[in-house]
Amino acid sequence: MTYSFSIDRILGDRSFAEIGHPALAVADGRRELLAVAGTHGSSDHPTVGIYDTATLSCRAQIRSRLGVQAMAFHPTLPLLAVGTGSYDGGYFFCGDLLLLNLKTGTSISAFEHGDGRQVLDLEWLDEQRFRMLMAPSDVWQDKEAHTHGHTAVVRRSDWSLVPPRSITPNELAGPRVPAPRPDGRAAAYRLVTELGPDWEPRLAVQAVEELSDGRILATLGGVQLECWLPSGERAWAVPDEEGGREIAVARDESSAWVSLVRPERHDRRPQSVVRLSLADGAQVDQVAPSGYVSLSSAADGEPALAPAGYWVQGVPVSGRTPLRVRNASRTWFLSYVKQAGTRRSHPGVPWVATAELKSGRGSGRPVEPAREDVRRLFPYSWVPEEEHFGGPGVEAADGSLVHAGRVFRQRRRPGDSFVVRREASDGSPRWVFRTDRSATALTADASRVFTAYDGGEIVALSLADGTVLRRYHLTLGDVSVIPTALSVTPSGRLLVGTRDGRILVCSAAV
């Protein structure tokens, strides 16, 4: 059986969509190219987009594990050098030199050593010689480490043929010089705004839902909730310091509950769950959970809350990888069993637990499950010697649990990411689908399970046996896009929220 997949409409599209908040911009006037580095949030990997200055189309992109500090186009070759790095807050400055081939869109990591050096500035002296300014390797007994650096000139006969991990630490040794750390964000912001008047810094979409009249709701970084009309225009948006996460639409579609993102902070600010009018986004109600929770629409159409963290010395702590299950007849979550001999801050071994929904709820307000209603079912890991992290999930019509997750290891192995369908009675797997990338979202209809991955792929699996029905690598134009939210609409369309703030309305049919 063949499934088609097509992108029918894009909401939130704009110039420079790929880069989020601009942090640095470097132009190549001879080739009419512009490299812009940006961030999508404090925990996300920065992105560098290469744009045609005439059309503002994105020609290539690269994602870095560390902040982008400097960029330089090669004088003749189709090559961009990207210097990255960060200070770890303790002793060390780590970083890398990335070389992006503008023709192929491929990149390499050039430093031999894994931690590398934080690159502060780059300059091509000619076609073969390349000057780098790097932070000191560490701050141990070095009071000027944050204001000084080291220069090095590296030579290669052809930089387009440089192998990965081939620049040695000896080549990076050089004299120490004063090294100010300029901030290029203001200049990059001005340039992006001037070139792309439609640009706005949209962040990752966290959840997306369609209403019966064709309106589309979404939560994303910096926005509690936004509403898009069937015409493709945005009707309203509710700004927020952090943003919204899950959405639970009321049965009459007059309002929706939204869980707000509230990361752990020193002030221990509590999480909030707010009810917003779908006419204009005005807040009409609010609940304050006792700890961190996930929000969902239960199978009966009422909103439901499930624990999404654990307690350490009487303080609620956000679970980094909670089990979030949608469309369920009961609440599903992880309950941690403390083991003797573990440190006090260790949450314990995760078990899958449930709590029955109260009969005749009907108030339209989500409530946390009572402790006496919680029932531990089975260990979260069905492999005794493995520790599994949580992920998104759904409840199938027969009550079985379908969820994504990954195996925790110091060094990840192929196949450590999984989607599994488990019996509700004892957690035994009916089927398991394994891959290498981490799942970012999961949804399902009556016959298919759709899973999104952080490498840009969407995989459709058979709900019955887990066989692959379709694998689709998400691209817009010439570059890949990372899906971060999924939802199947009543009409069978697939809504995809992306890391760069766009919403894709897709057809995924037989």
C-alpha positions in Angstrom: 0.0 0.0 0.0 1.4 3.4 -1.0 0.9 6.6 0.9 1.3 10.0 -0.7 2.6 13.0 1.2 2.4 16.6 0.1 2.7 20.1 1.6 -0.4 21.9 0.6 0.0 25.2 2.6 2.6 27.0 4.8 1.5 29.2 7.7 4.1 31.5 9.3 6.3 31.6 6.2 8.6 34.6 5.9 12.0 35.8 4.9 14.9 34.3 6.9 12.6 31.8 8.5 15.3 29.3 9.1 17.5 31.3 11.5 15.2 32.3 14.4 16.8 35.2 16.3 19.7 36.6 14.2 23.0 36.7 16.0 25.6 37.4 13.2 25.5 38.3 9.6 28.3 38.3 7.0 27.9 39.3 3.3 29.7 38.1 0.2 29.0 40.9 -2.3 30.9 39.3 -5.2 28.6 36.2 -5.1 25.6 38.1 -3.8 25.3 35.8 -0.8 24.5 36.5 2.8 25.3 34.2 5.7 23.1 34.7 8.8 23.5 32.8 12.1 20.6 32.7 14.5 19.2 30.8 17.5 15.8 29.2 18.1 16.0 29.2 21.8 18.5 28.9 24.7 18.7 25.1 24.4 18.5 24.7 20.6 21.5 24.3 18.3 22.2 27.5 16.3 21.5 27.6 12.6 23.4 29.3 9.8 21.5 30.0 6.6 23.1 31.0 3.3 20.8 33.4 1.4 20.6 34.8 -2.1 20.5 38.5 -1.5 18.4 39.1 -4.6 15.6 36.6 -3.8 16.3 35.9 -0.1 15.9 32.2 -0.8 17.9 29.9 1.4 20.6 28.1 -0.6 22.1 26.0 2.2 22.1 25.7 6.0 24.2 24.2 8.7 23.4 23.5 12.4 26.0 23.8 15.1 26.2 22.3 18.5 27.7 25.5 19.9 27.1 29.2 19.4 28.4 30.8 16.2 31.1 33.4 16.9 32.5 34.2 13.4 32.0 33.5 9.7 34.0 34.1 6.6 33.5 33.4 2.9 36.5 31.9 1.0 37.8 34.5 -1.5 37.4 32.1 -4.5 36.0 28.7 -3.5 32.3 28.1 -2.8 33.1 27.7 0.9 32.0 29.3 4.2 34.1 28.9 7.3 32.1 29.0 10.6 33.8 29.5 13.9 31.9 28.2 16.9 32.4 27.9 20.6 31.3 28.6 24.2 32.5 28.9 27.7 31.3 26.0 29.9 30.9 28.2 33.0 33.7 26.4 34.8 37.2 26.3 33.3 37.0 25.5 29.6 36.4 27.2 26.2 35.3 24.7 23.6 34.6 25.2 20.0 35.1 24.1 16.4 35.7 25.2 12.9 33.0 24.1 10.4 33.6 24.2 6.7 30.4 24.4 4.6 30.5 23.6 0.9 28.1 26.0 -0.7 27.6 23.8 -3.8 26.9 20.5 -2.1 25.4 21.8 1.2 27.7 19.4 3.1 29.9 20.4 6.0 32.8 19.0 8.0 34.2 19.6 11.5 37.8 20.6 10.9 39.5 20.4 14.4 41.1 17.2 15.3 40.4 17.4 19.0 36.8 16.8 20.0 36.6 19.8 22.4 38.6 22.0 19.9 39.0 25.7 20.7 36.5 28.5 20.9 36.9 30.5 17.6 36.4 34.2 18.1 37.3 35.6 14.7 38.2 34.4 11.2 40.0 35.9 8.2 41.1 34.6 4.8 44.5 36.1 4.1 44.5 34.6 0.6 43.2 31.4 -1.1 45.5 29.1 1.0 46.1 30.9 4.3 43.5 31.3 7.0 43.8 33.3 10.2 41.9 32.4 13.3 41.6 34.1 16.7 40.7 31.7 19.5 40.0 32.0 23.1 42.4 30.4 25.6 41.8 26.7 26.2 40.8 27.4 29.8 40.6 30.0 32.6 42.7 28.1 35.2 44.7 30.7 37.0 44.2 33.0 34.0 42.5 36.3 34.9 42.6 37.6 31.4 41.2 34.6 29.7 37.9 36.3 28.9 39.6 39.3 27.2 42.6 37.7 25.4 43.1 35.1 22.7 45.6 33.4 20.5 46.1 33.8 16.8 47.1 31.1 14.4 47.5 30.9 10.6 46.7 27.6 9.0 47.6 26.8 5.4 46.0 24.3 3.0 46.6 24.1 -0.8 42.9 23.5 -1.4 40.4 24.1 1.4 37.6 22.4 -0.4 39.5 19.1 0.0 40.2 19.4 3.7 39.4 16.1 5.5 37.3 16.1 8.7 39.2 16.4 12.0 42.5 17.3 10.2 43.6 20.6 11.9 45.8 19.5 14.8 46.2 21.3 18.1 49.8 22.1 17.2 48.6 24.1 14.2 46.4 26.2 16.5 49.2 27.3 18.7 50.0 31.0 18.3 50.8 34.3 20.1 48.6 35.8 22.7 46.8 39.1 21.9 44.0 41.2 23.3 40.7 39.8 22.0 37.5 41.8 22.6 34.3 39.9 22.1 32.1 42.0 19.9 28.3 41.3 19.8 27.0 41.2 16.3 23.3 40.7 17.2 22.2 44.3 16.7 23.8 44.7 13.3 22.4 41.3 12.2 18.9 42.2 13.4 19.1 45.5 11.4 20.3 43.9 8.2 17.7 41.1 8.3 14.9 43.6 9.0 16.0 45.9 6.2 16.3 43.0 3.6 13.2 41.1 4.7 10.4 43.4 5.8 8.1 40.4 6.4 10.6 38.8 8.8 9.7 38.1 12.4 11.6 35.9 14.9 9.3 32.9 15.3 10.5 30.1 17.4 9.8 26.3 17.6 6.1 25.2 17.3 5.2 23.1 20.4 1.7 22.0 19.5 -0.8 22.5 16.6 -4.5 21.6 16.4 -7.3 22.2 13.8 -10.8 23.3 14.7 -13.9 22.1 13.0 -14.3 25.4 11.1 -10.8 25.2 9.6 -9.0 27.5 12.0 -5.6 26.3 13.2 -4.2 26.8 16.7 -0.5 26.7 17.6 1.7 27.2 20.6 5.4 28.2 20.2 8.3 29.9 21.9 7.3 33.4 23.0 3.6 32.8 22.2 1.0 31.3 24.5 -1.4 30.6 21.6 -2.1 31.8 18.1 -5.0 31.4 15.8 -4.8 31.1 12.0 -7.9 31.6 9.8 -8.7 29.2 6.8 -7.6 32.1 4.6 -4.0 31.7 5.9 -4.1 35.0 7.9 -3.2 35.0 11.5 -6.2 36.2 13.5 -4.5 36.8 16.8 -1.6 35.8 19.0 -1.0 36.0 22.8 2.7 36.9 23.5 4.4 35.4 26.5 7.9 35.4 27.9 8.4 31.7 27.5 5.5 30.4 25.4 2.9 27.7 25.4 3.2 23.9 25.1 0.2 21.6 24.9 -3.3 22.5 23.8 -6.6 21.0 24.9 -9.5 22.5 23.0 -12.9 22.7 24.7 -15.7 20.5 23.3 -17.7 23.5 22.1 -14.5 25.1 20.6 -15.1 28.4 22.4 -11.9 28.2 24.4 -8.7 26.1 24.8 -6.5 25.3 27.7 -2.8 25.8 27.2 0.1 24.7 29.4 2.7 27.3 29.7 6.4 26.6 29.4 8.0 27.4 32.8 11.5 25.9 33.0 13.2 25.4 36.3 14.7 28.6 37.8 16.2 29.7 41.0 12.9 31.4 42.0 11.0 28.1 41.4 8.3 29.9 39.5 5.3 27.5 39.3 3.9 26.2 36.0 0.6 27.7 34.9 -2.2 26.3 32.8 -4.5 29.0 31.3 -7.8 29.0 29.5 -8.0 31.3 26.5 -11.0 32.4 24.5 -10.7 31.3 20.9 -12.5 34.5 19.8 -9.6 36.8 20.6 -7.1 35.0 22.9 -8.3 36.6 26.1 -7.6 34.7 29.3 -10.8 33.5 30.9 -9.5 31.0 33.5 -6.3 29.6 35.1 -5.2 26.7 37.3 -2.0 26.4 39.2 -0.8 22.7 39.5 1.1 21.5 42.5 4.0 20.5 40.2 5.0 20.2 36.6 2.3 18.7 34.4 1.5 17.8 30.9 -1.9 18.8 29.4 -4.0 16.8 26.9 -7.5 16.4 25.5 -8.8 13.1 26.9 -10.9 10.7 24.8 -14.1 12.2 26.3 -13.1 15.6 25.1 -12.3 17.0 28.5 -8.9 18.5 29.4 -6.7 16.3 31.6 -3.5 16.9 33.5 -0.7 14.3 34.2 2.4 14.7 36.3 5.5 15.6 34.2 8.2 15.7 36.9 9.2 14.4 40.3 10.0 15.8 43.7 13.4 16.3 45.3 13.5 17.2 49.0 10.0 18.5 48.8 10.6 20.6 45.7 8.9 19.8 42.3 11.5 19.2 39.5 10.6 19.3 35.8 11.1 15.9 34.1 13.3 16.5 31.1 11.7 13.6 29.2 8.2 13.1 30.5 5.7 10.6 29.0 3.0 12.7 27.3 0.0 10.7 26.0 -2.8 12.2 23.9 -6.4 11.2 23.4 -6.5 8.8 26.3 -9.3 7.3 28.3 -7.1 7.8 31.4 -4.0 9.8 32.3 -0.7 8.2 31.6 2.6 9.3 33.2 5.9 8.2 34.7 6.0 7.4 38.4 9.4 7.1 39.9 10.3 4.3 42.4 13.2 5.3 44.7 16.0 2.7 45.0 18.1 2.2 48.1 21.6 3.5 47.8 20.9 6.2 45.2 21.7 9.9 45.8 18.8 12.0 47.2 18.5 14.0 44.0 18.1 10.8 41.8 14.4 10.5 40.9 14.4 6.7 40.9 13.3 4.0 38.4 10.5 5.2 36.1 7.3 3.1 36.0 4.4 3.7 33.7 1.4 4.7 35.8 -2.2 5.6 35.2 -5.1 7.3 37.0 -8.7 6.9 36.0 -10.5 10.0 34.9 -13.3 11.0 37.3 -16.7 10.1 36.0 -19.1 12.9 35.3 -16.3 15.6 35.3 -18.0 18.0 33.0 -16.7 21.2 34.6 -14.3 21.8 31.7 -11.4 22.5 34.1 -8.4 20.1 34.2 -7.5 18.6 37.5 -4.5 16.6 38.7 -5.0 12.9 39.5 -5.4 12.2 43.2 -2.7 10.1 44.8 -5.1 7.4 45.8 -6.2 7.0 42.2 -2.7 6.4 40.8 -1.8 2.8 39.8 1.6 1.8 38.8 1.4 -0.7 35.9 4.9 -1.8 34.7 8.5 -0.5 34.4 8.9 2.1 31.7 11.9 0.1 30.2 10.8 -3.4 29.0 14.5 -4.4 28.8 15.7 -4.9 32.4 19.3 -3.8 31.8 18.4 -0.6 29.9 17.3 2.8 31.1 14.7 4.4 28.8 13.8 8.1 28.5 10.2 9.2 27.9 8.6 10.8 24.9 5.4 11.6 23.1 2.6 9.0 22.9 -1.0 8.2 22.2 -3.5 5.7 23.4 -4.9 3.3 20.8 -8.6 2.5 20.6 -8.1 -0.8 22.4 -6.4 0.9 25.3 -2.8 -0.1 24.4 -0.1 2.5 24.6 2.0 3.7 21.7 4.9 5.9 22.6 8.4 7.1 21.5 11.5 7.2 23.6 15.2 6.4 23.6 17.7 4.4 25.5 20.0 6.3 27.8 23.7 5.6 27.3 27.0 7.5 27.7 27.6 6.8 24.0 24.6 6.5 21.8 24.3 3.4 19.6 22.4 2.8 16.4 18.8 2.0 17.1 18.6 3.6 20.5 15.6 5.6 19.5 12.3 3.7 19.4 8.5 3.7 18.9 6.7 0.9 20.7 3.1 -0.3 21.1 2.6 -1.9 24.5 0.0 -4.0 26.2 -1.8 -1.9 28.8 -1.9 -4.8 31.3 1.9 -5.7 31.6 3.7 -3.4 29.2 4.9 -6.2 26.9 5.7 -4.9 23.4 3.4 -5.8 20.4 6.0 -4.3 18.1 9.0 -2.0 18.2 10.4 0.3 15.5 13.9 1.5 16.0 16.0 4.3 14.5 19.0 6.5 15.3 17.4 9.9 15.6 15.4 11.2 18.6 11.6 11.6 18.2 10.3 15.2 18.5 6.5 14.4 18.1 4.1 11.6 17.7 0.4 11.3 16.7 -1.9 8.7 15.2 -5.2 8.0 13.5 -7.2 4.8 13.3 -4.5 2.9 11.3 -1.3 4.9 11.2 1.3 6.3 13.7 3.2 9.4 12.6 6.5 10.1 14.2 8.7 13.2 13.7 12.5 13.1 14.2 15.1 15.7 14.9 16.9 14.8 11.7 14.0 16.2 9.7 12.2 12.9 8.9 8.5 12.0 9.3 7.9 8.2 9.4 4.4 6.7 9.0 4.0 3.3 10.7 1.2 0.8 10.6 -0.6 0.9 13.9 -1.4 -2.8 13.6 2.2 -4.2 13.3 4.7 -1.3 13.2 5.7 -1.8 9.6 6.9 1.3 7.7 4.3 2.7 5.4 6.2 5.9 4.3 9.4 7.8 5.2 9.4 11.4 4.2 12.3 13.8 4.7 10.8 17.2 5.3 12.3 20.0 3.0 11.2 23.5 2.1 13.0 24.8 -1.0 16.6 23.4 -0.9 17.0 22.9 2.8 15.7 20.4 5.4 13.2 21.4 8.1 12.9 19.9 11.6 9.4 18.9 12.6 8.6 19.6 16.3 4.8 19.1 16.5 2.3 16.8 14.8 -1.5 16.5 14.7 -3.9 14.5 12.5 -7.0 16.5 11.7 -10.6 15.1 11.6 -10.4 15.4 7.8 -7.3 13.3 7.7 -4.8 16.1 7.0 -1.5 16.1 8.9 -0.4 19.3 10.6 3.3 19.7 11.1 4.8 22.4 13.3 8.5 23.1 12.7 11.5 24.2 14.6 11.6 27.5 12.7 8.0 28.5 13.6 6.3 27.4 10.4 3.1 25.3 10.3 2.7 22.9 7.3 -0.7 21.7 6.3 -0.1 18.4 4.6 -2.0 15.6 2.8 -1.0 12.1 3.9 -3.4 9.8 2.2 -3.6 6.3 0.6 
